[in-house]
Amino acid sequence: MKYMLADTSGKGLAVTICDEHRKPFSSIFLTLENSLSEKMLWALDGLLSGSGLCPSDIDRFFIVKGPGSFTGIRVGVATLLGFCMAHGKVLQGISSLDAAAIVSGREKVTTAVRLRGRLYGYRHYDFGNNDFSGYLTDKFDNIDDFLLVNSVGGQQLNLSEAILSDRFESFLGDYAPMYMRPSEAEINFDKKCGA
């Protein structure tokens, strides 16, 4: 059995393929900036064919569903959903906050993503006590104690490596993109409509 987790929620593409025992099979971690939609399929084809695999060989597909890059998340979800629909598989998702907490390797951590200005989306994790907050938003002037991801000044973590952890399955859910705040288009539409 082969599992694939792809992350397009940041500034590029990270993909890890592993077997059912969490043993890594193949991976890629590329910074693509604004060319993700043009190069994602090319990069996935190279990763799969270089490993002697095709999409039908992947038994379970997973996507990092955000929060993060609005366009990147949509490109990633649409691409893997296409693979799943073509091969009769189910796509599942994990938030970038959960994936970052897993990849950090810390027993206690607060992961965060900058949403706008001083507004951050965040979540607290205490793996030792199996205690996790909800997904929260608040304004902060100082986030030095947070693990910042998918944001300017944040850490460049390979979130696709979360699939290699025994903790991974506990944080899976649907693949619907997670933004934690309305998009600029939604905000502007609401203003225009007086909502």
C-alpha positions as CSV (number, residue, x, y, z in Angstrom):
1,M,0.0,0.0,0.0
2,K,1.2,3.5,-0.9
3,Y,0.0,6.7,0.7
4,M,0.6,10.3,-0.6
5,L,0.4,13.6,1.2
6,A,0.7,16.8,-0.8
7,D,1.1,20.3,0.5
8,T,0.5,23.3,-1.7
9,S,-0.6,25.6,1.2
10,G,2.8,27.5,1.3
11,K,5.2,28.8,-1.3
12,G,5.5,25.7,-3.3
13,L,5.0,22.0,-3.5
14,A,5.9,19.3,-1.0
15,V,4.9,15.7,-1.5
16,T,5.8,12.6,0.5
17,I,4.8,9.0,-0.5
18,C,5.1,6.3,2.1
19,D,4.0,2.8,2.7
20,E,1.4,1.7,5.3
21,H,4.1,1.4,7.9
22,R,5.0,5.1,7.5
23,K,8.3,4.2,5.8
24,P,9.1,6.9,3.3
25,F,9.1,5.8,-0.3
26,S,9.7,9.0,-2.2
27,S,9.4,12.8,-1.6
28,I,9.8,16.2,-3.2
29,F,10.1,19.7,-1.7
30,L,10.1,22.5,-4.2
31,T,9.7,26.3,-4.0
32,L,7.6,27.3,-6.9
33,E,6.3,30.7,-5.9
34,N,3.7,31.8,-8.5
35,S,4.1,28.9,-11.0
36,L,2.5,26.1,-8.9
37,S,-0.5,25.7,-11.3
38,E,1.9,25.4,-14.3
39,K,4.4,23.0,-12.7
40,M,2.5,20.9,-10.1
41,L,1.5,18.1,-12.6
42,W,4.9,18.1,-14.1
43,A,6.5,17.7,-10.7
44,L,4.1,15.0,-9.6
45,D,4.7,13.1,-12.8
46,G,8.5,13.3,-12.2
47,L,8.1,12.1,-8.6
48,L,5.8,9.2,-9.5
49,S,7.6,8.0,-12.6
50,G,11.0,8.4,-11.0
51,S,9.6,6.0,-8.3
52,G,8.2,3.6,-10.8
53,L,4.6,4.6,-9.8
54,C,1.5,6.0,-11.4
55,P,-1.4,7.7,-9.7
56,S,-3.4,4.4,-9.7
57,D,-0.7,2.9,-7.5
58,I,-1.5,5.3,-4.7
59,D,-4.0,3.7,-2.3
60,R,-4.7,6.8,-0.2
61,F,-4.4,10.5,-1.1
62,F,-4.1,13.3,1.5
63,I,-3.9,17.1,1.1
64,V,-2.8,19.9,3.4
65,K,-5.9,22.0,3.2
66,G,-4.7,25.2,4.7
67,P,-4.8,27.8,6.1
68,G,-2.3,29.3,3.7
69,S,-2.1,30.4,0.1
70,F,-5.6,30.8,-1.2
71,T,-4.7,29.8,-4.8
72,G,-2.2,27.1,-3.7
73,I,-4.7,25.3,-1.6
74,R,-7.3,25.3,-4.4
75,V,-4.7,24.1,-7.0
76,G,-3.6,21.3,-4.6
77,V,-7.1,20.2,-3.7
78,A,-8.3,20.2,-7.3
79,T,-5.3,18.3,-8.6
80,L,-5.5,15.5,-6.0
81,L,-9.3,15.4,-6.2
82,G,-8.9,14.8,-9.9
83,F,-6.5,11.9,-9.3
84,C,-9.0,10.4,-6.7
85,M,-12.0,10.8,-9.0
86,A,-10.1,9.2,-11.9
87,H,-9.1,6.2,-9.8
88,G,-12.0,5.7,-7.5
89,K,-10.1,6.9,-4.4
90,V,-11.1,9.1,-1.5
91,L,-9.3,12.4,-0.7
92,Q,-8.8,13.4,2.9
93,G,-7.3,16.5,4.4
94,I,-5.2,17.8,7.3
95,S,-4.8,21.4,8.3
96,S,-1.5,23.1,7.9
97,L,-1.6,24.0,11.6
98,D,-2.0,20.3,12.5
99,A,0.7,19.2,10.0
100,A,3.1,21.8,11.3
101,A,2.6,20.7,14.9
102,I,3.3,17.1,14.0
103,V,6.4,17.9,11.9
104,S,7.7,20.2,14.7
105,G,8.3,17.1,16.9
106,R,7.5,19.2,20.0
107,E,5.3,17.8,22.8
108,K,3.8,21.3,23.4
109,V,3.5,23.8,20.6
110,T,1.3,26.6,19.3
111,T,1.2,26.8,15.5
112,A,0.0,29.9,13.7
113,V,-0.6,31.4,10.3
114,R,-0.9,35.2,9.7
115,L,-4.3,36.0,8.2
116,R,-4.1,39.8,7.8
117,G,-2.3,42.5,9.7
118,R,-2.1,41.4,13.4
119,L,-4.8,38.8,12.9
120,Y,-3.6,35.2,13.2
121,G,-5.1,31.8,13.0
122,Y,-3.7,29.4,15.6
123,R,-4.1,26.2,17.6
124,H,-2.5,24.9,20.8
125,Y,-1.2,21.4,21.0
126,D,-0.2,19.3,24.1
127,F,0.6,15.9,22.7
128,G,1.7,14.5,26.0
129,N,-1.8,15.0,27.5
130,N,-3.6,14.6,24.2
131,D,-5.1,18.1,24.7
132,F,-5.7,20.4,21.7
133,S,-7.5,23.7,21.4
134,G,-10.0,24.5,18.7
135,Y,-8.9,26.5,15.6
136,L,-8.8,30.1,17.0
137,T,-8.3,33.6,15.6
138,D,-7.0,36.6,17.5
139,K,-4.9,39.7,17.1
140,F,-1.3,39.6,18.4
141,D,1.6,42.0,18.6
142,N,4.1,39.4,19.6
143,I,4.1,35.8,18.3
144,D,7.6,34.8,19.3
145,D,6.3,31.8,21.2
146,F,4.3,30.5,18.1
147,L,5.5,28.2,15.3
148,L,4.6,30.4,12.4
149,V,3.9,28.7,9.0
150,N,2.7,29.7,5.6
151,S,3.4,33.4,6.4
152,V,6.1,35.9,5.7
153,G,8.8,35.3,8.3
154,G,7.5,31.9,9.1
155,Q,9.4,28.6,9.0
156,Q,9.7,26.7,5.7
157,L,8.6,23.2,7.0
158,N,8.0,20.2,4.8
159,L,4.4,19.7,6.0
160,S,4.1,16.6,3.8
161,E,6.4,14.8,6.2
162,A,3.5,14.8,8.7
163,I,2.3,11.6,7.0
164,L,5.3,9.8,8.4
165,S,4.1,10.2,12.0
166,D,1.8,7.9,14.0
167,R,0.0,11.1,15.0
168,F,-1.1,11.8,11.4
169,E,-4.3,9.8,11.2
170,S,-5.7,11.5,14.4
171,F,-5.9,14.8,12.6
172,L,-7.5,13.8,9.3
173,G,-10.8,15.2,8.1
174,D,-12.4,16.3,4.9
175,Y,-10.5,18.0,2.1
176,A,-12.5,21.3,2.0
177,P,-10.1,24.3,1.9
178,M,-9.6,25.9,5.3
179,Y,-9.0,29.6,5.4
180,M,-10.1,30.8,8.9
181,R,-11.2,34.2,7.5
182,P,-13.2,35.3,4.5
183,S,-11.3,36.1,1.3
184,E,-10.9,39.6,0.1
185,A,-13.5,39.0,-2.6
186,E,-16.0,37.9,0.1
187,I,-15.2,40.9,2.3
188,N,-15.6,43.3,-0.6
189,F,-18.8,41.7,-1.7
190,D,-20.3,42.0,1.8
191,K,-19.3,45.6,1.9
192,K,-20.8,46.3,-1.5
193,C,-24.1,44.6,-0.5
194,G,-24.2,46.3,2.9
195,A,-24.1,43.0,4.8
